[in-house]
C-alpha cells in the first residue's frame, strides 16, 4: 500500500505543472486525499473489516467531493486532477497511470448485477465531465474527450468523443503524459462541415464558369 501511495504522489508531479512541493500536494490536493483514503479503506476491506471502509469512503466524499467505493480496484500512478464530482463505482477496475479530470463518472446503468462498472486499462485519460457506464472495457492508451458518454467497450490506442461516444481515432500512438490534455481532440463533425463547404464553393465556381462560357 505504501508503495502505491508513493507512486500516486509522484504521479501528481508528472502530470500537474501546478504542483510545487510534496508538502503542498499532501496538504491541499483533494484528489490525493481521496486516493489516500481509498487505499486505506480498500486495505481494510480486504482484511475483512466491516463498516469502517464505507465510513472512511463516506468521510472522504464529504471532505473532497470525490466518491471512490472501497471495493474498486485501482492500480498505481493514478491521478485525479481537481476531482470535484468524480465517482468510481464498486466494481470499477482501473489500471496503472490513469488520469481522471473533474466530474468523471465510472458508473453503472442501473440494470446489471455483478460486474456493473467499467474496467479501464493502463495509461487511459478521461476528460472532464465524461461518463463511462456499465461493465464495459476501455483498452490501454485510450483518450476520452470531455463530456463524452461511453456506453460501449473501446479498443486500445483509440480516441473517443461525443454523446454517445464514438471512435474518431484508432491505433494511434499514445501521447506522453506531458501532453495529456483533453481539449485538443479532433472534431469530425466540424471537419465534415468544412469538407461540405469546400464542395459547395467548388460547385459554385464550376457553375459560374459554365455560365460565362455558355453563348448568350
ABEGO torsion letter per residue (X at the ends): XAAAAAAAAAAAAAABAABABAAAAAAABAAAAAAAAAAAAAAAAAAGBBGAAAAAAAAAAAAAGBBBBAABBBBBGBBBBGGBGBBBBAABBBBBGBBBBBGBBBBBAGABBEBABBBBBBGBBBBBGBBBBEBBBBBBGBBBBBGBBBABBBBBGBBBBEOBBBBABBGBBBBBAAABBAABBBBAAAAAAAAAAAAAAAAAAAAAAAAAABBX
